[in-house]
Amino acid sequence: MTQQAIDANGCDTEQDPGIWQLVPLEEYRPPPTPATRAARARWASLKRLFGGGRHQDETPARAEADLRGLPEQQLDALVAAVDWGPGADLLQRRFERGDAVRFVIGPPGSGHVELLRRWGTEQGARWVTPPTYRDILESGAGWLTGWPSDARCWVLPRLEHCWLRHAAGLALVRELLDRALAGRLGRGIIGCDSWAWAYLRYVATVPAHSALTVQAFGGERLAVLFRDLVTTDCPRQVRFCNAQTGKLVLAVDGEDDDEGGAELQSLAARCRGNVGLARELWRARLRAEPEPKAGADEGAAGQDEGSAADSDANVTTVWVAPPPEEPALMADPDEELALVLHALLLHNGLPGPLLAELLPLPPFRVQACLHRLAVAGVAAAAPAGHWHVAAPGYPTARELLQAQGFLLDDF
């Protein structure tokens, strides 16, 4: 990685040449929404409102029913975990020259916690576990007393888990931020979800500077990333083709295609540049044709242009299914549903019983809202009952809250 000059604030004076860019929070720029995607969104909204399905003449290149999902092992080879090494290098360069405490902000599912984990491992930083909910409600004096201020550096990855929107739930995070900004906790990095950060700006002392984020990914940078995520375990060249049109979306050998550029730009816009969310949605759309049955007519396979049985035996075609229809929550939004969604996003997930304590709703209404969100695929619960907004439903959740006039994050 090319080393660049760093200014007095610890930021690069010129942008890093790679796809990874770490920028001040106010410089985050979501990618624009392509006109084609905006038109499709309006059409989908009208179909939900008035009914109606696909026109009979819209015959897909590969019908969804004729494709199969990919096993996890194959998905891992086609869409591996993001390598946060370059981002950790950028973060360290800023940390070396910046303030004693840096803040890294990211939207839900963006991967900023993994970035901090990589940085912390490489730098030997002490990992700070968030307080318990009881600690938060009791001001957490014991938790702060045990702070590893004697460590060379530390990382607190989830500031959103250090407070609650409750009369007794803000004292701890206020004291934490006051000590950190005064230099009483030593050198370290604090990570925070973008929704919590938007709220904390109104109720606590947060810095107007020193907050960094991973710059939004547009379609071109997503193409580079997705090629990089195809591992060497894939013995053949890989081509990702649109299951609806049959056209090329992405080729690992770098072949350019206008259709693919529009497809990935639409994905980037849907995710508002959130690279972690884009990876999850891309991975969820990948399909393959079933293996031909033994003794089947081999000549029947591979006759169509772009079929998996490509004329080049060294090429594997992976089909990109159309994005799933967005949950129809916008058709009948209500304040209770919005309140539950907002609380889940502000805290990056909460246990069901605690969620009921924080909201001005009876517990049975909270449970009804959670059930409705789960059925729609917008929220999900871990086995222990910790509810969170699911990655596929996050864009819909954000749009609903925006329509209802709730406080939004900056992403």
Secondary structure, DSSP 8 states (H G I E B T S, - for coil): -----B-TTS-BSS--SSS--EEEGGG-------HHHHHHHHHHHHHHHH-----TT---SS-GGG-EE--HHHHHHHS-----HHHHHHHHHHHHHS-SEEEEEE-TTSSHHHHHHHHHHHHT-EE-----HHHHHTTTHHHHHT--TTSS-EEE--GGGS--SSTTSSHHHHHHHHHHHTTTT-SEEEEEEHHHHHHHHHHS---SSSEEEE----HHHHHHHHHHHS-TT--SEEEEEETTT--EEEETT----HHHHHHHHHHHHHTTT-HHHHHHHHHHTEEE-----TT--GGGTT-STT-SS-SSTTEEEEEE-------TTTTS--HHHHHHHHHHHHTT-EEHHHHHHHSSS-HHHHHHHHHHHHHHTSEEE-TTSEEEE-GGGHHHHHHHHHHTT------
